[in-house]
């Protein structure tokens, strides 16, 4: 038993020493491999240079390497905001600013420089005189006024298109000349509807010297035209209120004679005013009066 134990102890000691030797050899091999220098990279072999033959004027061929720049015109892409090259015309950037400004001010220009002001005020007076503040609605009043404005301003717009817009598209006029040409028909329309005293009033406010009518600036013509339109619209509104006011007086007198003090006269007079307006064909008369008031 003692001999067997001694033999097994020696075998374990031998096995342990053998494992240590193997691990030592492996570690030494790894250290030696990491210590070796890395091989230098081999530069890539350049491919043989191709040649390009370009003919010359004399018929001979000029040999150029493939990596050299050939005498050709390169393609270019230029993105910028430049003028159209027309003499006296402004740049595209300024034209865009002017167009955006006009689009922003278009509602104001339509209201203040056309027949829209007078028409919408008179139609509003008609609705108020009848006594129905919600019929027709604001959308109908404004829409009808807008289409009547297009109907009345049609000849003026045709002149602007023929004398300014189409020549500008054809390149015959620059932007400044087109604006001057377009302002002439509009100015003539406004001056026909403007009272002389209103023009003199704004000339005095602006301390202008005596000026001929064709030389009046637009900053004088436009406010004078608006004041004249308001004056004319209120005069027409007064004439519209008179027949309906007579109906109210008659209804009030009848109610007082019958002793019906608590009955509101507006409720009783409303059907009679509507009947009167329909019998005389009121909408035709109002529209005809508005259209005829601009034909001077």
C-alpha positions as CSV (number, residue, x, y, z in Angstrom):
1,X,0.0,0.0,0.0
2,X,2.9,2.3,0.8
3,X,4.4,1.6,-2.6
4,X,1.2,2.2,-4.5
5,X,0.7,5.6,-2.7
6,X,4.3,6.5,-3.5
7,X,3.8,5.6,-7.2
8,X,0.6,7.6,-7.5
9,X,2.2,10.7,-5.9
10,X,5.1,10.5,-8.3
11,X,2.7,10.3,-11.3
12,X,0.7,13.3,-10.2
13,X,4.0,15.3,-9.7
14,X,5.1,14.3,-13.2
15,X,1.8,15.3,-14.8
16,X,1.9,18.7,-13.1
17,X,5.4,19.4,-14.2
18,X,4.5,18.4,-17.8
19,X,1.6,20.8,-17.9
20,X,3.8,23.6,-16.6
21,X,6.4,22.9,-19.4
22,X,3.7,22.9,-22.1
23,X,2.2,26.3,-20.9
24,X,5.7,27.8,-20.7
25,X,6.4,26.8,-24.3
26,X,3.1,28.2,-25.6
27,X,3.7,31.5,-23.8
28,X,7.2,31.8,-25.2
29,X,5.9,31.2,-28.7
30,X,3.2,33.9,-28.4
31,X,5.7,36.4,-27.1
32,X,8.1,35.7,-30.0
33,X,5.4,36.1,-32.6
34,X,4.2,39.4,-31.2
35,X,7.8,40.7,-31.1
36,X,8.3,40.2,-34.8
37,X,8.0,43.4,-37.0
38,X,4.9,43.7,-39.3
39,X,5.8,43.3,-43.0
40,X,5.9,46.6,-44.9
41,X,2.9,47.2,-47.2
42,X,3.6,46.6,-50.9
43,X,2.7,49.7,-52.9
44,X,0.1,49.0,-55.6
45,X,1.5,48.7,-59.0
46,X,0.2,51.6,-61.1
47,X,-1.5,50.5,-64.3
48,X,0.1,51.4,-67.5
49,X,-0.8,54.9,-68.4
50,X,-3.2,55.0,-71.3
51,X,-2.8,57.6,-73.9
52,X,-5.4,59.8,-75.6
53,X,-4.9,61.0,-79.1
54,X,-6.4,64.4,-79.8
55,X,-6.3,65.7,-83.4
56,X,-4.9,69.1,-84.0
57,X,-5.5,71.6,-86.8
58,X,-2.6,70.3,-88.8
59,X,-3.8,66.8,-88.9
60,X,-1.2,65.4,-86.5
61,X,-2.2,63.7,-83.3
62,X,-1.2,64.9,-79.8
63,X,-0.6,62.2,-77.3
64,X,-1.9,63.0,-73.8
65,X,-1.8,60.8,-70.7
66,X,-5.1,59.5,-69.5
67,X,-4.8,61.3,-66.1
68,X,-4.1,64.7,-67.7
69,X,-6.8,67.3,-68.2
70,X,-8.2,67.2,-71.7
71,X,-8.8,70.5,-73.4
72,X,-12.6,70.4,-73.2
73,X,-15.2,72.9,-71.9
74,X,-16.4,71.8,-68.5
75,X,-20.1,71.9,-67.6
76,X,-21.1,74.6,-65.2
77,X,-24.2,75.1,-63.1
78,X,-24.8,78.7,-62.1
79,X,-27.7,79.3,-59.7
80,X,-28.4,83.0,-58.9
81,X,-30.8,85.8,-59.0
82,X,-29.9,88.0,-61.9
83,X,-31.6,90.5,-64.1
84,X,-33.1,89.7,-67.4
85,X,-30.5,91.7,-69.2
86,X,-33.0,94.2,-70.6
87,X,-31.8,97.8,-70.5
88,X,-33.4,99.8,-67.7
89,X,-35.1,96.8,-66.1
90,X,-34.8,95.9,-62.5
91,X,-33.4,92.6,-61.2
92,X,-35.6,89.5,-60.6
93,X,-35.2,89.9,-56.8
94,X,-36.8,93.3,-56.9
95,X,-39.5,92.2,-59.2
96,X,-40.4,89.3,-56.9
97,X,-40.6,91.7,-53.9
98,X,-42.9,94.0,-55.9
99,X,-45.1,91.1,-57.0
100,X,-45.4,89.8,-53.4
101,X,-46.2,93.3,-52.2
102,X,-48.9,93.7,-54.8
103,X,-50.4,90.3,-54.0
104,X,-50.5,91.3,-50.3
105,X,-52.1,94.7,-51.1
106,X,-54.5,93.3,-53.7
107,X,-57.6,93.3,-51.5
108,X,-57.0,96.9,-50.5
109,X,-56.3,98.0,-54.1
110,X,-59.5,96.3,-55.3
111,X,-61.5,98.0,-52.5
112,X,-60.0,101.5,-52.8
113,X,-59.2,101.9,-56.5
114,X,-62.3,100.4,-58.1
115,X,-66.1,100.8,-57.8
116,X,-66.3,98.2,-55.0
117,X,-66.5,100.9,-52.2
118,X,-69.6,102.6,-53.5
119,X,-71.4,99.3,-54.4
120,X,-70.9,97.5,-51.1
121,X,-71.9,100.6,-49.1
122,X,-75.1,101.1,-51.1
123,X,-76.1,97.4,-50.8
124,X,-75.5,97.6,-47.1
125,X,-77.8,100.6,-46.9
126,X,-80.5,98.7,-48.8
127,X,-80.4,95.9,-46.2
128,X,-80.5,98.3,-43.3
129,X,-83.3,100.3,-44.8
130,X,-85.5,97.3,-45.2
131,X,-84.9,96.3,-41.6
132,X,-83.4,92.8,-42.0
133,X,-79.8,93.1,-40.8
134,X,-79.0,89.4,-41.6
135,X,-80.7,89.0,-45.0
136,X,-79.0,89.0,-47.4
137,X,-75.9,87.9,-45.5
138,X,-72.5,89.7,-45.6
139,X,-71.1,87.0,-47.9
140,X,-73.8,87.6,-50.4
141,X,-73.4,91.4,-50.2
142,X,-69.6,91.2,-50.6
143,X,-69.9,88.6,-53.4
144,X,-72.4,90.6,-55.4
145,X,-70.4,93.8,-54.9
146,X,-67.2,92.0,-56.2
147,X,-68.9,90.7,-59.3
148,X,-70.5,94.0,-60.1
149,X,-67.0,95.5,-59.7
150,X,-65.6,93.1,-62.2
151,X,-68.5,93.9,-64.5
152,X,-68.0,97.7,-64.3
153,X,-64.2,97.6,-64.4
154,X,-64.1,95.2,-67.3
155,X,-63.2,97.9,-69.9
156,X,-60.5,99.3,-67.6
157,X,-59.0,95.8,-67.1
158,X,-59.0,95.1,-70.8
159,X,-57.1,98.3,-71.5
160,X,-54.5,97.4,-68.8
161,X,-54.1,94.0,-70.3
162,X,-53.8,95.3,-73.9
163,X,-51.6,98.3,-73.2
164,X,-49.3,97.1,-70.3
165,X,-49.5,93.4,-69.5
166,X,-49.3,91.8,-72.9
167,X,-46.5,94.1,-74.2
168,X,-44.6,93.3,-70.9
169,X,-44.9,89.6,-71.6
170,X,-43.8,90.1,-75.1
171,X,-40.6,91.9,-73.9
172,X,-41.6,95.2,-75.5
173,X,-41.8,97.0,-72.1
174,X,-39.8,96.7,-68.9
175,X,-41.4,96.5,-65.5
176,X,-41.3,100.3,-64.8
177,X,-42.8,101.2,-68.2
178,X,-45.5,98.5,-67.8
179,X,-46.5,100.0,-64.4
180,X,-46.8,103.4,-65.9
181,X,-48.9,102.2,-68.8
182,X,-51.2,100.2,-66.4
183,X,-51.8,103.2,-64.1
184,X,-53.1,105.4,-67.0
185,X,-56.6,103.6,-67.4
186,X,-57.0,103.2,-63.7
187,X,-56.2,106.9,-63.1
188,X,-58.6,108.0,-65.8
189,X,-61.4,105.9,-64.2
190,X,-60.8,107.4,-60.8
191,X,-60.6,110.9,-62.0
192,X,-63.9,110.6,-63.7
193,X,-65.5,109.7,-60.4
194,X,-63.7,112.2,-58.2
195,X,-65.0,115.6,-57.4
196,X,-62.7,118.6,-58.1
197,X,-63.0,120.0,-54.6
198,X,-61.7,116.7,-53.2
199,X,-58.6,116.9,-55.5
200,X,-58.0,120.5,-54.4
201,X,-58.5,119.5,-50.8
202,X,-55.7,116.9,-50.9
203,X,-53.5,119.2,-53.0
204,X,-53.7,121.8,-50.3
205,X,-53.1,119.2,-47.6
206,X,-49.9,118.1,-49.4
207,X,-48.8,121.6,-50.1
208,X,-48.6,120.9,-53.8
209,X,-48.2,123.7,-56.4
210,X,-50.9,124.2,-59.0
211,X,-50.8,120.9,-61.0
212,X,-52.5,119.7,-64.1
213,X,-54.9,116.8,-63.9
214,X,-52.8,114.5,-66.0
215,X,-49.8,115.2,-63.7
216,X,-51.5,114.5,-60.4
217,X,-49.6,111.9,-58.4
218,X,-51.4,108.7,-57.3
219,X,-51.1,109.6,-53.6
220,X,-53.4,112.5,-54.3
221,X,-55.8,110.8,-56.7
222,X,-56.5,107.7,-54.6
223,X,-57.6,109.4,-51.3
224,X,-59.6,112.0,-53.2
225,X,-61.3,109.1,-55.1
226,X,-62.1,107.3,-51.9
227,X,-63.6,110.4,-50.2
228,X,-65.7,111.1,-53.3
229,X,-67.0,107.5,-53.4
230,X,-68.0,107.6,-49.7
231,X,-69.8,110.9,-50.4
232,X,-71.7,109.5,-53.4
233,X,-72.5,106.2,-51.5
234,X,-74.0,108.1,-48.6
235,X,-76.1,110.3,-50.9
236,X,-77.5,107.2,-52.6
237,X,-78.2,105.6,-49.2
238,X,-80.2,108.6,-48.1
239,X,-82.4,108.4,-51.2
240,X,-82.9,104.7,-50.5
241,X,-84.0,105.3,-46.9
242,X,-86.7,107.8,-47.9
243,X,-89.4,105.4,-49.2
244,X,-88.9,102.9,-46.4
245,X,-89.1,105.8,-43.9
246,X,-92.5,106.8,-45.3
247,X,-93.7,103.2,-44.7
248,X,-92.5,103.3,-41.1
249,X,-94.3,106.6,-40.6
250,X,-97.6,105.3,-42.0
251,X,-97.4,102.1,-40.0
252,X,-96.7,104.0,-36.7
253,X,-99.6,106.5,-37.4
254,X,-102.0,103.6,-38.0
255,X,-100.9,101.8,-34.9
256,X,-101.3,104.9,-32.7
257,X,-104.8,105.6,-34.2
258,X,-105.9,102.1,-33.4
259,X,-104.5,102.4,-29.8
260,X,-102.0,99.7,-30.2
261,X,-99.2,101.4,-28.3
262,X,-97.4,98.2,-27.2
263,X,-97.1,96.8,-30.8
264,X,-93.6,97.5,-32.2
265,X,-93.9,99.4,-35.5
266,X,-90.8,97.7,-36.9
267,X,-92.5,94.2,-36.8
268,X,-95.6,95.5,-38.6
269,X,-93.8,97.6,-41.1
270,X,-91.3,94.9,-42.2
271,X,-93.7,92.9,-44.3
272,X,-95.0,96.1,-46.0
273,X,-91.4,97.2,-46.8
274,X,-90.6,93.8,-48.2
275,X,-93.8,93.9,-50.3
276,X,-93.0,97.4,-51.6
277,X,-89.4,96.4,-52.5
278,X,-90.6,93.4,-54.4
279,X,-93.4,95.2,-56.2
280,X,-91.1,97.9,-57.5
281,X,-88.4,95.4,-58.5
282,X,-86.0,96.9,-56.1
283,X,-82.9,94.9,-56.8
284,X,-83.1,95.8,-60.5
285,X,-83.5,99.5,-59.7
286,X,-80.6,99.5,-57.2
287,X,-78.2,97.7,-59.5
288,X,-79.3,99.8,-62.5
289,X,-78.7,103.0,-60.5
290,X,-75.3,101.8,-59.4
291,X,-74.2,101.0,-62.9
292,X,-75.5,104.2,-64.3
293,X,-73.8,106.2,-61.6
294,X,-70.4,105.1,-63.0
295,X,-71.2,105.9,-66.6
296,X,-70.2,109.6,-66.8
